[in-house]
């Protein structure tokens, strides 16, 4: 009996071992035909074979025993970092057109587009002053900037062929020689027609959202194409404008290279908006003065004895000397400094609306301008439908404001002193007057200082721009 039991145990153990062996072999045999079916045809350079091997290696990793606590999980592969070039706005030759001769040839366009650098997305860097508002940059996520797109927008901005009769371009009302505005009370369109609004400025738009005095264009892209079909501005239709552009080989090449869908009115808007976002004011004397003033207040004790500072903390000393030099190279008068301090004070209250890096809250206010007539302009009310928005218009920037006269939405005030006097008297009383507009206690000197601050302290250069060199 014992011998029979021992033989039985041996036979059962052998059967278990055979079954275990067969179960391990079956998946391999079953997988073989499937792998053979999915295997790609070998390439001449062996690249597909290498891909297959890599996949096989990955599959081995994926089926590793999860119960093995000693086995480390595979490290996730990191995608190589995408290097986006930073491009400083307000300087350099970014707006100076495609390199080459005076005429823009198809060959020059082809060479320009062939350089990958020109079609790569760039990250804009704002200059001193505006840089404080970098977090408020608008539109570049939806419409990334590239050199090629900015250049295409430059061409379209200065091209009168976008108008119905080849007489008016964007630059007609936003002229670089007039601070990207117009020195007339109202903009002048085809056949000399005028509207009832002063031309808003076209610079520092990279920090601005909705456009026009009433904010009816939700973006710079929408604003860029609006005047094309306005009967008293460019007098064209979007369809006719697109057909005109399609008839110019140099334009077609650029649109096809930059946009997947080529020439469309939306892409016209995207290109012009990209150009306008690249038009920014360079640092003004106040910007240099302000950063020096902040430094001197923060390190008052350190800079009291410069010789000791130079020896004990040469880096801090060098930083201070650099700030002093920059401010001296961009001088500001005592009157403008007084005006700047008054501008930011509660006494003048200017920063109730003119706030931030671009000196604009991007909001809409009724200042009483034009409210004395029987039927005043609706302003923001035309867009929002809110009663409190009647007669309210968007706060403009005061950077380079001395270049953009006349002032207010209706161009009714010819000088900066008139503007200061208007605020000093508390505007024009009406039921919708902004609560921010109050009568100010300002002396004649105060008023002169405020004008000096705006006209001198906030005056700076625009980036160089080429207004010609258009595709023929």
VENFEN-V922892 format. One record per helix or strand of 2 or more residues. SS is the DSSP state (H for helix, E for strand). FROM is the first residue (numbers start at 0). LEN is the number of residues. If there is no record, write none. Layout:
ss=SS from=FROM len=LEN
ss=SS from=FROM len=LEN
This chain:
ss=H from=1 len=37
ss=H from=46 len=16
ss=E from=84 len=4
ss=H from=105 len=9
ss=H from=115 len=4
ss=E from=120 len=5
ss=H from=129 len=7
ss=H from=146 len=11
ss=H from=159 len=3
ss=H from=169 len=4
ss=H from=175 len=3
ss=H from=189 len=3
ss=H from=204 len=3
ss=H from=219 len=10
ss=H from=237 len=9
ss=H from=248 len=10
ss=H from=264 len=13
ss=H from=284 len=14
ss=H from=301 len=3
ss=H from=305 len=7
ss=H from=313 len=16
ss=H from=333 len=10
ss=H from=349 len=3
ss=E from=363 len=2
ss=H from=380 len=4
ss=H from=386 len=3
ss=E from=391 len=3
ss=H from=400 len=3
ss=H from=415 len=9
ss=H from=443 len=14
